Structures are given as structure tokens and as C-alpha cells.
């Protein structure tokens, strides 16, 4: 989870949003390093939420503002990270659906099981991080991916300064 968030952090620090963050676009090398791929839908990171003429992505991983074709920014990737983390730890998507309409209806319902309901071994602090990523209101999500990385490192007891 941490390495995946760091890969997304690199994209954001480089001035872009990925906009198609999903498991298929995260590769693990033979030596266990994470590689984020498929930048076909990437857009420059706006300084404030911006409406795009075409909102890209894969419906089960798209943020609500993207599905609603509202102004968006890098926090759409943070939402997608939350979906991926939820799915990685539970083997379920929080908002199931094959089409954008089905996913949007599931998001509008707003009632999804907390990750620990599917996997009781998830630490409460990690669950809170995932739930913050999955906030439907982008203002309630982490404002920056670096804050998410720091939160993950703190909860998973990783020293970011180790060699």
C-alpha cells in the first residue's frame, strides 16, 4: 500500500493526475518494486478543481465528481487509491457496478460496508485511512497524497528515513 501510494505521489509531484488508477495499472517487478503504468488518460494537475470536457477512468474506480462530470483535481486519484486499497484488503469493491451509472448509484446510496466487515483483521487506523480516501465529498479526502503516504507509514509502522 505504501509503495503504491508513493508511486501515485510521484505522479502528482510531477504535476499530473493519473485518472485511471486501478489494480491493472499497478505492476510489481520481480524484486518487489511497484511500477505505475498506463498514462493514456493522465492530465496536468490543476491548481484548483477543473471541469474536463471528457472525464476519463474505469467506472468502479472513479471518484463521484468524475462520474458526475463536475470539476475535479488530484483528489480523484486519492479516491481511486481508496477503492484499490479497499479491494486489496477485502477482495470486494466498495461501490460495485460495471457501468458508470451502476457505480454512481452505489455511491449515491452511500452505504457500503466498512473494510473490517469483510476482513476483521484490518487495523482500525488503517480502515480510517481508507474511509477518508473514499469520502464522497472531495473536500473531506486527504488534501494531498503526501499526507496519505505519511498516514500509511505511521499506521503500518514504517520509518520513512530508513535506508
trRosetta pair geometry for C-beta under 8 A, 3 or more apart (Angstrom, degrees):
i j d omega theta_ij theta_ji phi_ij phi_ji
1 4 5.8 -59 -148 37 27 111
1 5 6.3 25 156 -17 64 107
1 85 5.7 60 -127 -118 114 105
1 88 7.1 173 -80 87 93 153
1 152 5.7 -149 120 -152 110 136
1 156 7.2 163 64 -49 118 153
2 5 5.8 -58 -150 38 31 109
2 6 6.3 32 152 -21 66 106
2 149 6.7 85 -152 -149 75 75
2 152 4.9 176 -93 125 79 128
2 153 6.0 88 -124 -75 129 72
2 156 6.3 -125 -47 57 121 149
2 158 6.0 3 -86 21 169 164
3 6 5.4 -51 -145 36 34 114
3 7 6.5 40 152 -23 64 99
3 33 7.3 -152 -171 -154 141 48
3 34 4.2 147 136 -2 112 132
4 7 5.7 -47 -152 29 33 113
4 8 6.7 28 150 -12 62 104
4 26 5.7 0 -124 -137 110 142
4 34 5.4 -143 -79 -152 57 158
4 36 7.7 112 -150 -74 65 102
4 81 7.2 154 126 -139 108 99
4 84 7.2 -135 154 118 150 139
5 8 5.7 -56 -151 40 35 110
5 9 6.2 45 146 -28 66 104
5 81 6.3 74 -100 -157 81 143
5 145 6.4 -179 -175 -178 86 98
5 148 5.6 -140 -155 116 133 108
5 149 4.8 175 125 -89 121 77
5 152 5.8 150 20 10 158 156
6 9 5.1 -47 -145 32 35 119
6 10 6.7 43 152 -25 63 97
6 34 7.5 121 64 61 96 133
6 149 5.8 90 -77 -122 68 130
7 10 5.8 -48 -157 27 33 114
7 11 7.1 34 146 -18 61 100
7 26 7.3 137 70 -125 156 93
7 34 5.0 -110 -42 116 136 117
7 35 7.2 159 -127 -140 141 15
7 36 4.2 149 155 -27 125 116
8 11 5.5 -47 -155 31 41 115
8 12 6.5 36 149 -15 68 104
8 18 6.5 -78 -129 -13 86 136
8 21 6.4 27 -104 -114 123 141
8 36 6.6 134 -69 -85 59 157
8 77 5.8 170 -166 157 123 126
8 81 6.0 -89 -2 -79 172 126
8 145 5.6 -141 112 -150 100 150
9 12 5.8 -57 -149 40 33 108
9 13 6.0 32 154 -18 68 109
9 145 4.5 -164 -94 116 73 122
9 146 5.8 98 -137 -76 122 64
9 149 5.5 -4 -58 -44 145 139
10 13 5.7 -54 -139 40 29 110
10 14 6.3 29 156 -20 62 109
10 36 7.7 172 61 27 112 132
11 14 5.8 -64 -154 37 27 110
11 16 5.3 -78 175 79 82 98
11 17 7.3 81 137 -134 114 16
11 18 5.2 14 156 -56 165 95
11 36 6.5 -75 -46 95 124 154
11 42 7.3 -124 -164 -127 119 127
11 77 7.5 -156 88 -148 131 164
12 15 7.8 85 177 -42 33 11
12 16 7.1 -114 -96 69 30 50
12 17 7.1 36 -99 -92 76 54
12 45 6.1 87 -146 -84 66 152
12 74 5.2 74 -123 -147 115 140
12 77 7.1 -159 -67 66 110 151
12 144 7.6 156 142 -161 151 75
12 145 5.1 148 17 18 155 134
15 44 6.1 -20 148 -148 94 79
15 45 5.3 -144 -175 27 44 105
16 39 7.6 16 149 -152 154 116
16 42 4.9 16 177 179 128 117
16 43 6.8 152 -155 79 79 32
16 44 6.0 -68 -104 -112 65 34
16 45 5.6 -154 -108 -31 6 90
17 42 6.4 169 81 -152 50 67
17 43 5.4 -9 53 59 100 83
17 44 7.7 30 11 109 83 15
17 45 5.2 124 -37 -92 83 76
17 72 8.0 136 178 125 171 104
17 73 7.1 -166 -74 174 141 42
17 74 5.0 -149 -96 -101 101 63
17 76 6.6 52 -172 57 136 106
17 77 5.5 -157 -158 -33 85 121
18 21 4.8 82 91 -56 136 92
18 25 7.6 145 173 131 130 149
18 36 6.8 -80 -110 168 142 132
18 39 6.9 -90 -136 -115 72 72
18 41 7.5 52 156 81 51 92
18 42 5.6 -40 -130 -98 34 91
18 77 5.3 97 36 -112 96 124
18 80 7.7 -120 78 72 113 150
19 41 4.6 -121 94 124 111 107
19 42 6.1 165 27 -101 103 36
19 43 6.0 51 -22 7 145 96
19 56 5.0 69 143 79 124 106
19 57 5.6 -107 168 -72 75 91
19 66 7.7 157 -146 -119 90 143
19 76 6.5 25 -108 104 71 129
19 77 6.9 -70 -61 -72 41 91
20 25 6.1 119 116 -43 90 160
20 38 6.0 -82 94 120 129 115
20 40 7.3 4 14 59 153 84
20 41 4.5 99 -28 44 118 135
20 42 7.8 -88 16 -55 95 62
20 56 6.3 -54 -60 136 100 108
20 57 5.4 -170 -95 -120 65 54
20 58 6.0 83 -150 -12 82 93
20 61 7.6 84 -161 88 42 133
21 25 6.4 -122 -132 73 36 131
21 26 7.9 46 -162 -49 74 102
21 36 7.7 -29 -117 -147 87 119
21 61 6.4 -151 83 162 65 134
21 77 5.3 91 -9 -146 141 80
21 80 3.9 120 70 119 107 135
21 81 6.1 -27 134 -62 147 65
21 84 6.6 -87 141 -28 95 137
22 25 5.4 81 56 14 69 103
22 26 7.7 -145 98 -6 35 93
22 58 5.2 -9 -46 46 153 141
22 60 7.7 87 -121 78 123 95
22 61 4.5 -129 -86 -31 98 164
22 80 6.8 -79 -64 -174 63 114
22 83 7.9 -31 -110 97 73 119
22 84 6.4 -176 -135 -83 35 109
23 26 5.9 -67 -149 36 38 106
23 84 5.9 159 -59 -135 73 100
23 87 6.9 -98 -44 99 125 136
23 88 7.5 156 -93 -73 113 90
24 38 7.7 23 113 -1 90 153
25 36 6.3 31 143 -162 92 68
25 37 5.3 -145 -160 67 70 70
25 38 4.5 -94 -120 40 110 120
26 34 6.3 -26 -168 -159 95 101
26 35 7.5 145 -162 75 46 47
26 36 6.1 -22 -104 -103 66 64
26 37 7.7 -177 -80 20 19 81
26 84 7.3 97 -11 -162 143 147
27 34 7.3 136 76 -161 50 49
27 35 4.4 -22 66 65 101 99
27 36 7.8 -172 23 -78 77 17
27 37 5.8 41 -9 -11 115 122
28 32 6.3 -17 -174 -138 102 37
28 33 7.2 153 -157 74 56 35
28 34 6.2 -28 -101 -98 65 57
28 35 7.6 -177 -81 20 18 80
29 32 6.7 -41 70 32 76 17
29 33 4.4 4 32 54 121 88
29 34 7.8 -118 2 -53 86 13
29 35 6.2 82 -45 -17 96 114
38 41 7.7 17 146 15 89 91
39 42 4.2 -18 -169 -10 84 130
41 56 3.7 -167 -154 136 124 153
41 57 6.7 158 152 -65 160 48
43 52 6.6 -85 -107 -98 166 145
43 56 7.8 157 -31 27 112 123
45 73 6.9 62 -164 -168 76 83
45 74 5.2 14 -137 -61 112 110
46 49 6.8 95 86 -135 130 10
46 50 4.0 142 -53 -10 171 126
46 73 5.5 -107 61 -112 94 91
48 71 7.8 -3 132 166 79 136
48 73 6.8 -97 168 -72 22 137
49 65 7.5 -70 -151 169 132 155
49 70 7.7 -4 164 135 131 86
49 71 3.6 96 139 136 103 108
49 72 5.6 12 -149 -77 93 3
49 73 4.6 -98 -91 -27 60 101
49 138 7.2 111 -87 90 134 155
50 71 5.4 154 68 -148 1 92
50 72 6.9 -51 59 56 55 51
50 73 6.8 91 12 -79 76 77
51 69 7.2 50 -150 162 98 71
51 70 6.8 -82 -99 178 93 28
51 71 4.7 -64 -53 -82 71 68
51 72 7.7 91 -98 8 39 71
52 55 5.6 128 70 -81 108 63
52 56 7.9 -47 107 -2 149 81
52 72 7.2 -47 0 41 104 104
55 62 7.6 87 144 -153 112 132
55 66 4.7 164 178 -167 128 76
55 67 7.6 -151 116 -69 146 19
55 69 5.4 -145 -12 -105 136 68
55 72 7.2 93 -127 7 113 141
56 66 7.9 -62 63 -165 39 124
57 61 6.4 -137 178 84 109 89
57 62 4.2 121 112 -90 144 102
57 66 5.7 40 11 152 148 149
57 76 7.8 -113 -72 160 146 124
57 80 7.4 -134 -144 -88 126 132
58 61 5.0 38 75 33 94 108
58 62 6.7 -172 73 -39 39 91
59 62 5.5 -50 -135 11 30 119
59 67 7.3 74 -138 -101 76 108
59 97 6.3 -87 136 100 124 99
59 98 7.1 70 71 152 140 24
59 99 6.1 172 -95 161 174 20
59 100 4.4 -134 -110 -82 116 56
59 102 7.4 67 153 58 143 87
59 103 4.5 174 164 -1 98 144
60 83 6.7 155 141 179 77 142
60 93 5.2 -52 -171 -150 122 155
60 95 6.7 172 -150 86 65 82
60 96 7.0 -6 -122 -132 111 36
60 97 6.4 172 -88 61 80 69
60 98 7.8 -15 -50 -102 104 28
60 103 5.6 -154 -94 -100 43 132
61 80 4.5 52 168 -137 97 93
61 83 4.9 -173 -124 83 66 149
61 84 6.9 34 -126 -52 117 85
62 66 4.5 -120 -175 86 102 128
62 67 5.2 122 116 -55 123 89
62 76 7.4 -18 -160 -170 61 107
62 79 7.9 18 157 105 27 125
62 80 7.1 3 -92 -84 24 100
62 100 6.9 -10 47 -124 150 91
62 103 6.7 95 50 117 99 150
63 66 4.7 94 59 3 78 105
63 67 7.2 -149 95 -4 40 87
63 72 6.7 136 74 -132 131 127
63 75 7.2 99 -116 117 164 74
63 76 4.1 -128 13 -135 138 73
63 79 3.7 103 -95 59 100 155
63 80 6.7 -78 -44 -41 86 77
63 138 6.9 54 174 -85 140 104
64 67 5.6 -57 -147 39 36 110
64 68 6.0 24 158 -11 70 111
64 79 7.6 -135 5 -152 70 161
64 104 7.1 111 -132 -128 73 75
64 107 5.0 -178 -91 155 104 149
64 136 5.0 34 -4 -155 153 82
65 68 5.8 -59 -140 46 31 106
65 70 4.4 -88 -158 67 82 107
65 71 6.9 -46 178 78 126 42
65 72 4.7 152 112 -87 120 94
65 76 6.5 -109 65 -88 105 101
65 138 5.7 -18 -19 -37 140 128
66 69 7.5 28 180 -76 32 36
66 70 7.9 -82 -56 45 20 72
66 72 5.5 33 -73 -75 75 158
66 76 5.2 88 -46 -139 119 132
67 100 5.5 172 -136 -171 94 98
67 103 6.5 -142 -102 96 146 106
67 104 4.5 -180 157 -86 141 105
67 107 7.0 141 44 32 156 151
68 104 7.3 132 -62 -133 71 124
72 75 7.4 -135 -168 61 76 81
72 76 4.6 29 -178 -46 126 129
72 138 7.3 179 -132 -83 68 160
73 76 6.9 160 72 -6 32 91
73 138 7.4 122 41 169 90 147
74 77 5.6 -41 -173 27 61 113
74 78 7.0 64 134 -20 73 98
74 144 7.7 28 97 -124 135 52
74 145 6.9 -93 154 -28 122 105
75 78 4.8 -41 -151 30 53 119
75 79 6.6 61 149 -22 69 93
75 138 4.5 114 104 -162 141 104
75 141 4.9 132 -163 76 115 138
75 142 7.4 178 -123 72 92 61
75 143 7.3 -46 -83 -134 117 33
76 79 5.7 -47 -155 31 35 114
76 80 6.6 36 146 -17 64 104
76 138 7.4 -30 -62 -111 60 126
77 80 5.4 -52 -148 38 37 114
77 81 6.3 45 150 -24 67 100
77 145 7.1 -27 99 -75 116 125
78 81 5.5 -45 -149 31 34 116
78 82 6.7 40 148 -22 61 100
78 133 5.3 -137 158 -141 82 85
78 141 5.1 130 104 164 134 133
78 142 5.4 -151 -154 54 148 98
78 145 6.1 -152 -84 -87 98 78
78 148 6.2 -175 -134 -49 107 151
79 82 5.5 -53 -157 31 35 115
79 83 6.8 35 147 -19 66 100
79 133 6.2 158 -109 163 32 75
79 134 6.4 94 -144 -112 73 40
79 135 7.7 -104 -99 55 94 58
79 138 7.5 -68 -46 -104 122 82
79 141 6.4 -77 -64 -99 79 152
80 83 5.6 -48 -151 32 38 113
80 84 6.5 37 151 -17 67 104
81 84 5.7 -56 -149 39 33 111
81 85 6.1 33 153 -19 68 107
81 133 5.6 -100 85 -159 91 142
81 145 7.7 120 -19 -125 160 102
81 148 7.1 75 102 162 153 159
82 85 5.7 -52 -141 38 30 110
82 86 6.1 35 156 -22 64 106
82 94 7.8 -23 132 5 96 146
82 130 5.4 127 -148 -164 83 62
82 131 7.7 128 -154 -76 127 8
82 132 7.7 -151 -100 79 132 49
82 133 2.7 175 -71 111 115 115
82 134 4.1 -162 144 -54 144 75
82 141 7.9 -113 -31 -129 139 113
83 86 5.7 -54 -148 36 28 114
83 87 6.2 24 155 -15 63 109
83 93 6.5 13 -166 -148 98 85
83 94 6.2 -118 -119 25 72 105
83 95 7.3 -61 -114 30 114 96
83 134 7.0 117 -61 -99 62 99
84 87 5.8 -59 -146 41 28 109
84 88 6.1 33 154 -25 65 108
85 88 5.6 -52 -143 34 30 114
85 89 6.3 11 163 -5 64 112
85 129 7.8 -73 139 108 162 100
85 130 5.0 -145 105 -111 124 104
85 133 6.8 80 34 54 133 158
86 89 6.5 -74 -151 45 22 98
86 90 5.9 -25 169 21 64 121
86 92 7.3 -66 145 83 94 73
86 93 7.1 82 102 -144 115 36
86 94 4.9 -12 140 -39 164 106
86 115 5.5 -135 -134 -87 76 109
86 130 5.5 129 -71 -176 80 130
86 134 6.8 50 -46 -63 137 137
87 90 6.6 -78 -125 55 21 84
87 91 6.9 50 -172 -117 60 15
87 92 6.6 -135 -116 77 62 29
87 93 5.5 3 -87 -87 109 60
87 94 7.9 -103 -54 -15 76 73
89 115 5.5 27 96 -170 124 130
89 118 7.9 118 115 87 76 112
89 119 5.5 -133 152 47 83 155
89 122 5.6 72 166 -92 135 121
89 126 7.8 163 -107 136 164 127
89 130 7.5 -97 32 -78 142 156
90 115 5.1 -135 -52 -147 126 78
90 118 3.7 64 -153 91 110 141
90 119 5.0 -134 -101 -10 68 111
90 122 7.8 -27 -67 -43 89 138
91 118 7.1 -158 49 163 76 132
92 96 7.6 -63 -176 -61 83 110
92 113 7.6 13 101 59 151 119
92 118 5.3 -141 15 -108 129 160
93 96 4.9 125 73 -82 112 66
94 112 4.3 63 -173 165 85 158
94 113 7.7 -146 -130 51 72 63
94 134 6.0 -3 74 -138 172 147
95 103 5.2 77 133 -158 111 76
95 106 4.0 144 -159 108 80 122
95 107 5.0 13 -128 -63 148 76
95 112 6.3 -76 -66 -77 65 141
96 102 7.5 -51 120 142 61 112
96 103 7.5 -129 118 -101 19 69
96 106 6.0 163 51 -99 52 163
97 100 7.9 97 121 -121 127 4
97 101 7.5 -141 176 83 139 50
97 102 2.8 176 -152 113 118 102
97 103 3.9 -152 63 -58 130 59
97 104 7.8 -95 80 14 168 50
97 105 7.1 132 -89 47 150 93
97 106 5.4 -155 -29 -7 121 129
98 102 5.9 41 39 43 57 149
99 102 4.8 97 53 5 79 100
99 103 7.1 -149 91 -1 42 86
100 103 5.9 -59 -148 41 31 109
100 104 6.0 33 155 -22 67 111
101 104 5.7 -56 -143 38 27 112
101 105 6.4 31 156 -21 63 104
102 105 5.8 -52 -149 34 29 111
102 106 6.5 29 152 -17 63 105
103 106 5.6 -56 -152 37 33 112
103 107 6.3 32 150 -18 67 105
104 107 5.6 -53 -146 37 33 111
104 108 6.2 37 153 -22 66 104
105 108 5.6 -51 -145 34 31 114
105 109 6.6 40 152 -26 62 100
106 109 5.7 -47 -154 26 32 117
106 112 7.3 59 166 -75 98 109
107 110 7.0 36 168 -71 42 54
107 136 6.2 137 179 -113 101 113
109 112 7.9 105 92 -48 103 74
110 136 6.6 -58 -109 -32 96 148
112 134 7.8 -90 62 160 139 146
113 117 4.0 -101 177 63 114 144
113 118 6.2 109 110 -34 132 92
114 117 5.3 111 62 -12 69 99
114 127 5.9 44 176 -171 109 127
114 131 6.8 -21 -128 -77 91 123
115 118 6.2 -66 -165 42 45 101
115 119 6.1 -28 160 45 81 99
115 122 5.0 -3 117 35 112 175
115 126 8.0 -79 79 113 147 92
115 127 5.1 -156 51 -121 110 91
115 130 5.6 36 -23 82 141 155
115 131 7.8 -129 -3 -53 101 86
116 119 6.4 -82 -126 77 34 59
116 120 5.7 59 -175 -117 81 42
116 122 4.8 -128 -86 59 75 109
116 124 7.3 -1 -60 -93 148 60
116 127 5.3 -29 -32 -90 105 148
117 120 7.9 31 -118 -72 13 71
119 122 5.0 83 98 -27 102 102
122 126 5.6 -122 -177 82 87 117
122 127 5.2 100 130 -62 120 98
123 126 4.4 84 65 8 91 106
123 127 7.0 -158 92 -9 46 85
123 155 6.6 166 95 178 136 108
124 127 5.5 -53 -148 35 34 115
124 128 6.5 37 153 -23 65 101
125 128 5.6 -48 -151 30 34 114
125 129 6.9 38 149 -21 62 100
125 155 4.5 -169 118 -125 118 115
126 129 5.6 -49 -155 30 37 114
126 130 6.6 35 150 -16 66 103
126 152 7.9 59 -122 -125 83 68
126 155 5.2 151 -72 149 72 144
126 156 7.3 69 -89 -63 114 85
127 130 5.7 -56 -151 38 34 110
127 131 6.2 32 153 -18 68 108
128 131 5.7 -54 -143 40 31 111
128 132 6.4 34 156 -22 64 103
129 132 5.9 -55 -152 33 29 110
129 133 6.7 30 150 -19 62 103
129 148 7.1 114 -168 -148 106 77
129 151 5.1 160 -113 131 118 126
129 152 6.3 124 -175 -77 162 70
129 155 6.3 -113 -28 -7 138 158
130 133 5.7 -54 -155 33 34 113
130 134 6.4 20 152 -9 66 113
131 134 5.6 -64 -145 46 33 107
131 135 7.4 68 150 -57 61 72
132 135 6.0 -11 -164 -29 40 110
132 140 7.1 -133 -152 142 71 82
132 141 6.3 123 155 -135 73 49
132 142 6.2 78 131 -42 116 80
133 141 6.1 54 -134 -142 33 101
133 142 6.7 -12 -90 2 68 104
133 148 6.8 68 -84 -123 106 130
135 138 7.3 150 98 -94 101 19
135 140 3.8 -137 177 91 157 109
135 141 4.8 -156 48 -64 114 71
136 140 7.9 27 54 46 49 126
137 140 4.5 69 80 4 100 110
137 141 7.7 -169 95 -18 55 80
138 141 5.5 -42 -156 16 47 117
142 145 6.9 101 109 -92 129 30
142 147 4.7 -173 -163 83 112 113
142 148 4.5 -172 41 -57 175 93
142 151 7.4 -130 -96 4 134 139
143 147 6.5 56 50 14 73 147
144 147 5.0 98 68 -1 83 100
144 148 7.6 -150 102 -2 49 86
145 148 5.2 -51 -155 35 46 117
145 149 6.4 51 147 -23 72 99
146 149 5.5 -46 -147 33 36 114
146 150 6.4 37 152 -18 65 103
147 150 5.7 -52 -149 37 33 113
147 151 6.3 35 152 -20 65 105
148 151 5.7 -54 -148 36 31 112
148 152 6.4 31 154 -18 65 105
149 152 5.8 -57 -150 37 30 110
149 153 6.3 29 153 -18 65 107
150 153 5.8 -56 -147 37 30 111
150 154 6.3 30 155 -20 65 107
150 160 7.7 -41 -112 -45 66 149
151 154 5.8 -55 -148 36 30 111
151 155 6.3 21 158 -12 65 110
152 155 6.0 -62 -144 42 28 105
152 156 5.8 1 167 6 68 117
152 158 7.7 1 122 28 77 125
153 156 6.4 -68 -132 53 22 92
153 158 4.4 -92 -146 66 76 101
153 159 7.8 129 -179 -75 112 6
153 160 5.2 5 -157 -57 160 101
154 157 7.7 21 176 -74 26 36
158 162 7.8 -109 179 20 73 122
159 162 4.4 88 88 -29 109 104
